[in-house]
Amino acid sequence: MKSLIFKTAWQLMGKFNNFSECLRHAWRLIKLKTKMLKGVVEFSYYKVDGTIRTAVGTLQERFVNYEYKGQTSSNKVFTYYDVEQGAFRCFKIENLV
């Protein structure tokens, strides 16, 4: 768990003022992922156009009603299943509010 937090924090270097901010943000990402693996979570993030989007998502397979189309996820984005939209969505990891 600790290595995952540090790996994520190093990916965020340059997006925040210092490494401690990167660690805090990485910790929020890991906690969000952990909660999503247990159930449905409401969270917010900045969209590319700068607006804030509030989403309801999960990573549990029992909620996912979607056929896999061969797309893979990057380590620079956080991919989740949007329960309201009924499809997978993603956002840049540095944009989590």
C-alpha positions as CSV (number, residue, x, y, z in Angstrom):
1,M,0.0,0.0,0.0
2,K,2.8,2.4,0.9
3,S,4.6,1.8,-2.3
4,L,1.5,2.4,-4.3
5,I,1.0,5.8,-2.6
6,F,4.6,6.9,-3.3
7,K,4.4,5.7,-6.9
8,T,1.2,7.7,-7.4
9,A,2.8,10.7,-5.7
10,W,5.8,10.6,-8.0
11,Q,3.5,10.6,-11.0
12,L,2.0,13.8,-9.7
13,M,5.3,15.6,-9.3
14,G,5.1,18.9,-11.3
15,K,1.4,19.1,-10.9
16,F,1.6,20.4,-7.3
17,N,3.9,22.8,-5.4
18,N,5.7,20.2,-3.3
19,F,6.0,16.5,-2.7
20,S,3.9,16.6,0.5
21,E,0.9,17.9,-1.5
22,C,1.5,15.1,-4.0
23,L,1.4,12.5,-1.2
24,R,-1.8,14.0,0.2
25,H,-3.4,13.8,-3.2
26,A,-2.2,10.3,-3.8
27,W,-3.6,9.2,-0.5
28,R,-7.0,10.7,-1.5
29,L,-6.9,8.7,-4.7
30,I,-6.1,5.5,-3.0
31,K,-8.8,6.0,-0.4
32,L,-11.3,6.7,-3.2
33,K,-10.3,3.5,-5.0
34,T,-10.7,1.5,-1.8
35,K,-14.1,2.9,-1.2
36,M,-15.2,2.2,-4.8
37,L,-14.1,-1.4,-4.5
38,K,-16.5,-1.8,-1.6
39,G,-19.5,0.0,-3.0
40,V,-20.9,3.1,-4.7
41,V,-19.2,6.5,-4.0
42,E,-20.1,10.1,-4.7
43,F,-17.0,12.2,-5.6
44,S,-16.0,15.3,-7.6
45,Y,-13.3,16.2,-10.1
46,Y,-12.3,18.9,-12.5
47,K,-13.2,18.3,-16.1
48,V,-10.9,19.3,-18.9
49,D,-12.9,22.5,-19.5
50,G,-12.3,23.5,-15.8
51,T,-15.8,22.8,-14.5
52,I,-16.4,20.6,-11.5
53,R,-18.3,17.3,-12.1
54,T,-19.9,15.4,-9.3
55,A,-20.1,11.7,-10.2
56,V,-21.5,8.6,-8.6
57,G,-19.2,5.7,-9.4
58,T,-18.0,2.2,-8.4
59,L,-15.4,-0.4,-9.2
60,Q,-17.5,-3.4,-8.1
61,E,-18.3,-5.8,-10.8
62,R,-21.8,-6.4,-9.6
63,F,-22.8,-2.9,-10.5
64,V,-21.1,-2.9,-13.9
65,N,-23.5,-3.5,-16.8
66,Y,-21.1,-2.9,-19.6
67,E,-19.5,-5.0,-22.3
68,Y,-15.7,-4.8,-22.4
69,K,-14.5,-3.2,-25.7
70,G,-10.7,-3.7,-25.4
71,Q,-9.7,-0.3,-24.1
72,T,-7.1,-0.2,-21.4
73,S,-6.5,2.3,-18.7
74,S,-3.5,4.5,-18.2
75,N,-1.8,5.2,-14.9
76,K,-2.3,8.9,-15.5
77,V,-6.1,8.6,-15.3
78,F,-8.5,7.2,-12.8
79,T,-11.1,5.0,-14.5
80,Y,-14.4,4.2,-12.8
81,Y,-17.9,2.9,-13.7
82,D,-20.4,5.8,-13.6
83,V,-23.6,4.4,-12.1
84,E,-25.7,7.3,-13.4
85,Q,-24.5,7.2,-17.0
86,G,-24.1,3.4,-17.2
87,A,-20.7,3.5,-18.7
88,F,-17.0,3.7,-17.8
89,R,-15.6,7.2,-17.3
90,C,-12.1,8.6,-16.4
91,F,-10.4,11.7,-15.2
92,K,-6.8,12.8,-14.8
93,I,-5.5,11.8,-11.4
94,E,-4.5,15.3,-10.6
95,N,-8.0,16.6,-11.1
96,L,-9.7,14.9,-8.1
97,V,-11.3,17.5,-5.9
